[in-house]
Amino acid sequence: MAMQPVFRAYVCFVLSFTLALVYGAAPKYGKTHVVVYVAICSMIGSLSVMALRGIGIAAKLTMRGSDQLRKRETLFFILWVGCCIATQMNYLNKALDTFNTTMVSSVYYVFFTVCTVTASMIMYKDWENQTPGSIFWQVVALLVNVAGVHISRGPGTRRPAAAPACARCSRGESPRRSPSTPTSARATTTRSSSSSSSSSSSMAARADATGSRVDTDQTQEGAEMPHFCTALHSV
């Protein structure tokens, strides 16, 4: 059954499309589109299900007296299942690390079901002995699942966005120490000690005015900054 021309064409299509997703779409769109990782897992998973069914048939024939476990086809299916499972777990973990678990599980359920039913229909011809009514209701059930997944992907299924940066961070300004009032006061005291009493009083007045403006500017900047940026710019 695995050597049928139609099933071989399906396997070639799945492998070529999966390679295109892995090396083409995943690096660019994997972090923003959940379909990329899920499609890789689903298509590879459909091939692993077919290989597992072949292993099950081989085990059944072996228990009936016909040894199938030492044949090359059985060993190839076992190796193929191991490679498919490793690929599925890799990209499924990437999807779960990037997107919400509810979104990944629901979309993966639909994609995996569609791919598995398609592969089973091609390889085992499951629909040949079924009536059109039975096939119709199976399609309706699949559409209901798709609609349910679409409804479940509402607000709150994505991870929360990062908090916005403050005005100075958005302008690209590097954190720097703001002038403080005590430093200005000490500088003013040093300069005033070497001048006359009249100039000392005028410079002290200007220092008080400057300190007031600095405090006002710092207060306004602190009101605009988020709490995580205030400590950064005050260092």
C-alpha positions as CSV (number, residue, x, y, z in Angstrom):
1,M,0.0,0.0,0.0
2,A,2.9,2.4,0.7
3,M,4.2,1.9,-2.8
4,Q,1.1,3.2,-4.5
5,P,1.8,6.0,-7.0
6,V,-0.8,8.3,-5.4
7,F,0.6,7.8,-1.9
8,R,4.1,8.2,-3.1
9,A,3.1,11.5,-4.7
10,Y,1.5,12.6,-1.4
11,V,4.7,11.7,0.5
12,C,6.8,13.7,-2.0
13,F,4.5,16.7,-1.7
14,V,4.6,16.6,2.1
15,L,8.4,16.4,2.3
16,S,9.0,19.1,-0.3
17,F,6.4,21.4,1.3
18,T,7.8,20.8,4.8
19,L,11.3,21.5,3.6
20,A,10.1,24.8,2.1
21,L,8.5,25.7,5.4
22,V,11.5,24.8,7.5
23,Y,14.1,26.6,5.4
24,G,12.0,29.4,3.9
25,A,8.9,30.3,6.0
26,A,9.9,29.4,9.5
27,P,12.9,31.7,9.9
28,K,10.9,34.7,8.6
29,Y,7.3,34.1,9.7
30,G,7.6,31.4,12.4
31,K,7.5,34.0,15.3
32,T,4.4,35.8,14.0
33,H,2.3,33.1,12.3
34,V,1.3,30.0,14.3
35,V,0.3,28.2,11.1
36,V,4.0,27.8,10.1
37,Y,5.1,25.6,13.0
38,V,1.7,23.8,13.2
39,A,1.7,22.9,9.5
40,I,5.2,21.3,9.8
41,C,4.0,19.3,12.8
42,S,0.8,18.2,11.2
43,M,2.1,17.1,7.8
44,I,5.0,15.2,9.4
45,G,2.6,13.8,11.9
46,S,0.3,12.4,9.2
47,L,3.3,10.4,7.8
48,S,4.2,9.1,11.3
49,V,0.6,7.9,11.8
50,M,0.7,5.9,8.5
51,A,4.1,4.4,9.5
52,L,2.6,3.5,12.9
53,R,-0.3,1.7,11.3
54,G,2.2,-0.2,9.2
55,I,4.1,-1.2,12.4
56,G,0.9,-2.3,14.0
57,I,0.0,-4.5,11.0
58,A,3.5,-6.0,11.1
59,A,3.2,-6.7,14.8
60,K,-0.2,-8.4,14.3
61,L,1.2,-10.6,11.5
62,T,4.1,-11.5,13.7
63,M,1.8,-12.6,16.6
64,R,0.0,-14.8,14.1
65,G,3.2,-16.7,13.1
66,S,4.5,-14.7,10.2
67,D,7.7,-12.9,11.4
68,Q,7.6,-9.3,10.1
69,L,9.8,-7.5,12.7
70,R,13.1,-8.5,11.0
71,K,12.2,-7.2,7.6
72,R,13.7,-4.1,6.2
73,E,10.3,-2.4,5.7
74,T,9.4,-2.8,9.3
75,L,12.8,-1.4,10.5
76,F,12.5,1.5,8.0
77,F,9.0,2.3,9.5
78,I,10.4,2.3,13.0
79,L,13.3,4.6,12.0
80,W,10.8,6.8,10.2
81,V,8.5,7.1,13.2
82,G,11.5,8.1,15.4
83,C,12.5,10.9,12.9
84,C,9.0,12.2,12.6
85,I,8.4,12.3,16.3
86,A,11.6,14.2,16.9
87,T,10.7,16.7,14.2
88,Q,7.2,17.1,15.6
89,M,8.4,17.7,19.2
90,N,11.0,20.2,18.0
91,Y,8.6,22.5,16.2
92,L,5.7,21.9,18.6
93,N,7.9,23.2,21.4
94,K,8.8,26.2,19.3
95,A,5.2,27.0,18.7
96,L,4.3,26.6,22.4
97,D,7.2,28.9,23.4
98,T,6.1,31.6,20.9
99,F,2.3,31.5,21.1
100,N,-0.5,30.8,23.6
101,T,-1.1,27.1,24.4
102,T,-4.8,27.4,23.7
103,M,-4.1,28.7,20.2
104,V,-1.5,26.1,19.4
105,S,-3.5,23.1,20.6
106,S,-6.7,24.1,18.8
107,V,-5.0,24.9,15.5
108,Y,-2.8,21.8,15.7
109,Y,-5.8,19.6,16.3
110,V,-7.5,20.8,13.2
111,F,-4.4,20.7,10.9
112,F,-3.4,17.3,12.3
113,T,-6.8,15.8,11.7
114,V,-7.1,17.1,8.2
115,C,-3.6,15.8,7.2
116,T,-4.1,12.4,8.9
117,V,-7.5,11.9,7.3
118,T,-6.1,12.8,3.9
119,A,-3.1,10.4,4.2
120,S,-5.3,7.6,5.5
121,M,-7.8,8.2,2.6
122,I,-5.0,8.0,0.1
123,M,-3.1,5.0,1.5
124,Y,-5.9,2.8,2.9
125,K,-8.8,4.1,0.8
126,D,-11.0,4.4,3.8
127,W,-13.8,6.2,1.9
128,E,-14.3,3.5,-0.8
129,N,-16.6,1.4,1.3
130,Q,-18.5,4.3,2.8
131,T,-21.8,5.8,1.7
132,P,-22.0,9.4,0.5
133,G,-24.1,10.3,3.5
134,S,-21.4,9.0,5.9
135,I,-18.8,11.0,4.0
136,F,-21.0,14.1,4.1
137,W,-21.4,14.0,7.8
138,Q,-17.6,13.5,8.3
139,V,-17.0,16.6,6.3
140,V,-19.6,18.5,8.3
141,A,-18.0,17.4,11.6
142,L,-14.6,18.6,10.3
143,L,-16.1,22.0,9.3
144,V,-17.6,22.3,12.8
145,N,-14.2,21.7,14.3
146,V,-12.7,24.4,12.1
147,A,-15.4,26.8,13.1
148,G,-14.9,26.1,16.8
149,V,-11.1,26.8,16.5
150,H,-11.8,30.0,14.7
151,I,-14.2,31.1,17.5
152,S,-11.8,30.1,20.2
153,R,-9.1,32.3,18.7
154,G,-10.5,35.4,20.2
155,P,-8.9,38.2,22.3
156,G,-6.5,37.0,24.9
157,T,-5.0,34.1,23.0
158,R,-1.7,35.8,22.2
159,R,1.0,36.6,24.7
160,P,0.8,40.1,26.2
161,A,2.9,42.8,24.3
162,A,5.9,44.4,25.9
163,A,5.4,47.6,27.9
164,P,6.1,50.8,25.9
165,A,9.4,52.6,26.4
166,C,9.6,56.1,27.9
167,A,10.0,59.2,25.7
168,R,13.8,59.4,26.2
169,C,14.2,55.7,25.4
170,S,12.1,56.0,22.2
171,R,14.3,58.9,21.1
172,G,17.4,56.7,21.5
173,E,18.9,58.8,24.3
174,S,21.4,57.0,26.5
175,P,20.9,56.9,30.2
176,R,22.9,59.6,31.9
177,R,23.0,61.1,35.4
178,S,20.9,64.1,35.8
179,P,22.4,67.1,37.6
180,S,21.5,67.1,41.3
181,T,20.9,70.0,43.5
182,P,23.5,69.1,46.2
183,T,26.3,69.1,43.5
184,S,25.2,72.6,42.2
185,A,25.0,73.9,45.8
186,R,28.6,72.7,46.5
187,A,29.9,74.3,43.3
188,T,28.1,77.5,44.1
189,T,29.6,77.5,47.7
190,T,33.1,77.0,46.3
191,R,32.8,79.9,43.8
192,S,31.1,82.2,46.4
193,S,33.9,81.7,48.9
194,S,36.4,83.3,46.6
195,S,34.2,86.3,45.6
196,S,32.8,89.3,47.4
197,S,29.7,89.2,49.7
198,S,27.5,90.9,47.1
199,S,28.4,88.5,44.3
200,S,28.0,85.6,46.7
201,S,24.4,86.6,47.4
202,S,23.6,87.0,43.7
203,M,25.2,83.6,42.8
204,A,23.3,81.9,45.6
205,A,20.1,83.3,44.3
206,R,20.8,82.1,40.8
207,A,21.8,78.6,42.2
208,D,18.5,78.4,44.0
209,A,16.6,79.3,40.8
210,T,18.6,76.7,38.9
211,G,18.0,74.1,41.5
212,S,14.3,74.8,41.3
213,R,14.3,74.4,37.5
214,V,16.2,71.1,37.7
215,D,13.8,69.7,40.3
216,T,10.9,70.7,38.1
217,D,12.4,69.1,35.0
218,Q,13.2,65.9,36.9
219,T,9.7,65.8,38.2
220,Q,8.2,66.2,34.7
221,E,10.6,63.5,33.3
222,G,9.8,61.1,36.2
223,A,6.1,61.6,35.5
224,E,6.6,60.6,31.8
225,M,8.8,57.6,32.5
226,P,7.6,54.1,33.4
227,H,8.9,52.7,36.6
228,F,11.5,50.5,34.9
229,C,13.0,53.5,33.1
230,T,13.2,55.8,36.1
231,A,15.9,53.7,37.8
232,L,17.8,53.4,34.5
233,H,18.0,57.1,33.7
234,S,18.8,58.0,37.3
235,V,22.0,55.9,37.4
